Amino acid sequence: MKIVSVVLAMLLIVVALSYASLYLDYQHLENSYALQKASYEKLQEDYDTAQKNSTANARLVNPHGQMATKPGASPATPVNANEPKKTDVNKNDEFSNLQKENLVRTLDQKYSILFKTLTLSKQDQEKMRDLLMERERVLGTSSVGYFTSEADIKLNIEKQQELVSQIDHQIAQLLKPDEVKKYELLKDSAYEQFQMNSFYDRLGDKGSLSEQKKNTLLLSKLEQKQAFAHLLQNSADDIAGASTEEKKFLADKMHEALHDYKDNYLRTAKANLSEEQFNILREYEQQQFDEIWQSLQAGWQIE
């Protein structure tokens, strides 16, 4: 039972801190849906044409899979059934390109604040982007499935976290100390950036914000999130293994910490927004933080 609690606690941390990527991935998929649909239809059309052109030859294949010969014709060369068709290769290349475009778009949006201030050589910039793309691939790999045991889930999460830590270390070696600090804030900020963009959409014609103010709001929120995440990670095992009364006491402490996260961030926001803009943000963020707390309560099995 204790193992189950530990596994659930680890999963809760992963879900709470990685909830962001799911929302942003959905946004990216939605934005590229039309392109993917058009590409697929074109590839399907090419594939159907190729199938029709090969129908006559297909009728000449005997039950043993070798091409039969027409009267008076020379014996045909045996067909290599394992050789990929040209249309299949094209489809794989197209899908691979779409994946790469999605990753590039993700990196450009997530790390735009960092990229603008980097002073790396061209070689180190390429190395860093390759590492960032590999990091996104690792995080995008599911470690939980219908047929995954609890032991496998724990092992998969540990392996995934180990790989990500190794990549983070390699990236840190390329950056200056102040750049490392900014990278640490941005590396898992997909959901927070999605939230900020949703807030800007809600503002509508109530006033736009400068890039400087947007960056200030985002970095302030990420700094508060980082502090809360460290506290959450350090307290997760204690909460999972606590008695009912102790669990409620520890959870109340975490609830206070979550309030501090929200209040400190809103304090910075109030200094950078008009009264009307701030009221819109406060209402929006209250809903977001309520959802975070409900998720934590469910994971800890606390009402």
N, C-alpha and C positions, 0 to 999 in steps of 0.2 A: 504493500500500500504506500510505503514511503517512497519507493522508486516511482510509482505512478504520480505521486504528488510532485516529486522533483521534476519529472518529465513534463507534467502539466505547467509547472512554474516556468520552465525553460521555454516551452511553447508560447506561454503568455507573453514573455518578454519579447520573443521574436515577432509575435503578432502585433503587440502594442507599438514596437519601434519600427516594424517594417510595413505597417498598415499603409503607409504612404505609397509605396511602389505599386500596389494593386490599383489604387485610384489613378495614378499617373499613367500606368500602362493602359488602363481602360481608355483614358483620354487620347493617348497616342493611337491606339487601335481604331478608335472611332474616327479620328482625323484622317487616318490612312485607309479607311475601309473602301472608299470609292476607288482609290488607286489599286488596291489589292483585287477588288472585284473585277475591274476592267482588265487587269493583267491576267487574272485567272481565266476570264472568258476568252481572251485572245489566245492563251496557251491551250485551252480546251478546243478551240476552233482548229488550231494547228494540229493538235493531236488527232481530232476526228478526221481531218483531211488525210493525214498520214495513214490512219487506220483503213480508210476507204481505198487508198492507193495500194495498200498491201493485201487487200482481200483476195485478189486473184492468186497471188503467190501463196497465201495461207492455205488455199484449197489444195495445193500440191503437196502439202506436208503429209507424210504417211503416219500411221499410228505409232511408229518408233521415233518420231520427231525429226527424221531426216528428209530433206527435200527430195521428192520424186522427180524423175526427168521426163520431159516431153519427148514424144517420138522423134528420133533423129537428133536429139540434143545431147550435149556432153554432160556427164555427171556433174551435178552442182556441188559446190563446196558446202560442207556441213555448217549449219547455223550454230553460232555460240549463244546459247540461251541466256548466259549470264552477262553478256555484253549489254550495257545500258543503251536504250534507244536515244536518239538525238533529242527527241521531244522531252524525254524524262530528264536528260541533262539540263536542257534549257529551263524546265520547270524548277529544278533544284537550284540552278543559278539565280533565277528570278526571286525565289523565296529567300535565298541567302542574301541577295542584295537588299531585299525589303527589311530583313532582320538587321543588316548592317546600318541601313539608313535610320531605322528606329533607334538603334544604339547611339549613333552619332547625334541625332536630335536630342536624345535624353541627356547625353553628356553636355552638349552645348547649352541646354537650358539649366540643368542642375548646377553646373560649375561656371556659369557665365561670369559671376562676380570674381571668381578666382582667376579665370583665364585672362581677364582684362588687365590684371596686374602682374602676371608672371613675367619673369626675366630669364627664362630658360633658353638654352641654345635650341636650334631646330631639331637636332638629334634627340635631346632630352625631352622636348615637347612631344615628339612622335612616340618616344618610349613611354611617357606618362599617359598619353591617350590610349596606347595599347594596353597598359595596365588597368586603366579605368574601364575599358571595354571588357576586359577579362573579369573584372570585379562584378560588373553588371550581369555577365553571363552566369557567374557562380551564384549570385543572389537570385537570379531568375530560375535557377534549377530547383524544382520541388523536391523536398526531402521527406514528404509525408504522402502516403497513398492509402488506398483501401486495404491493401495487402501488406502494409508495413507494420511490423511488430513494434512494441514500445522500446525494446532494446535497439532495434534498427533506427527508430526515430531519433533516439538520443545520440547514437553513433553518427548518423547522418548530419545532425545539427552540429555536433562537435567538429566533424570534418569540414563542413561548410564554413564554420566560424574560423577554423584554423587556416583555411585557404584565404579567406578574406583578410585575416590578420597579416598573413605573409605579404599579400598584395599591398596592404596599407603601409607596411614597413618599407617595402621597396619604393613606394611613392614618396614617403617621408624623406628618404635618402636623397631625393632629387630637389627638395624644396628648402627654402629658408625657414627659420623658426616661425616667423609671423605667417608665412604661407601655410605651414603645417597646421597651425591653429585654425586658420580659415578652412582648410581642407577637412579637418576633423568635424567642423560644424556642418559643412555642405554634403559630406559623403552619404549621409542617410536622410537627406532633407526633402526627398521627392514629395512626400505627402504635405509637408508644411508649405512648400512652394505651390502645390496644387490649391491648398487652402487660401493662400494669399491671392492667387489669381482669381479664385472664386469671389473673394471679397472685392477685388477691383472691378469685377463684372457687376457686382451688386451696387457699387457706387454709381455706375451709369453716368448720367450728366451732372452728378453732384460734385464734380471736380475731379481732375486727374492729379496724380502725384508724380513728382520728379523721380528719376531713377535713383538719385541719392537717398530720398526718403524711403523709397521701396526697399532699397538695400539695407537701410538702417532698421526698418521694421523687421525684415526677414532675419537679419543677424541677431537682433535682440531676442526674437522668439526662439531661434536656434540655441542661443546661449542658455536661456532658461530651460529649454528642453533637455540640453546636455546635462545640466545640473540635476534635473529630476530623473533622467535616465540612469545616472550613476547611483542615485539613492535607491531607485527601484531595483536595480540589479543587485545591489548589496543587501537589500531587504527581502528579496524574493524567497530565498531558501528559509529564512526565519519565519516568514508568514506561512509558507507551505507546511512547515513542520510544527507550527504552534497549535496549542489547544484552542478551543472555540473562543474563550475569553481573551486569551493572549492575541489571537488572530484579529479580533475586533479592535483591540487596543492598537496593534501595529498598523492595521488598515486605517484607523482614524488619523494616525500620524502621517501616513502616505496621502490621505485626503487633504490634510493641511499643506503638505508639500506641493500637491497639485494646485491648490489655491494660490500658493506663493508663485508658482510657475506662471499662472494666468495673470495675477495681479501685477507682478513685476514687468511682464511683457506689455500689459495694457498701460502701465505708467509711462513707458517709453512711447507707446503709440499716441497717447493723449498729447504729448509734447510735439508731435509731428503731424497731427491731423486737426481739421476743423471740428467744431463741436458736433455738427451733423455727421461728419465722416466717422468720428469716434463712436458715436451712439450706434451706428450701423455695425461697426466692427465689434463692439462690446456684445451686442445681441448675437451676432454670428458666432463669436468665439465662445460664448456661454454655452451654446448648443454643442459645439465641438468638444468642449471640456466635459460636459455632462456625458457625452457618449464615451469618452475615454474612461471616465470613472465607472460607468455601468459595465464596460468591458472588463475592467480590473476586478470589480466585484464578482462578476460571473466567473472569472478565472479562479478567484480565491474562494468561491462558493460562499459568499457573504451576502446577506440580504440587507 
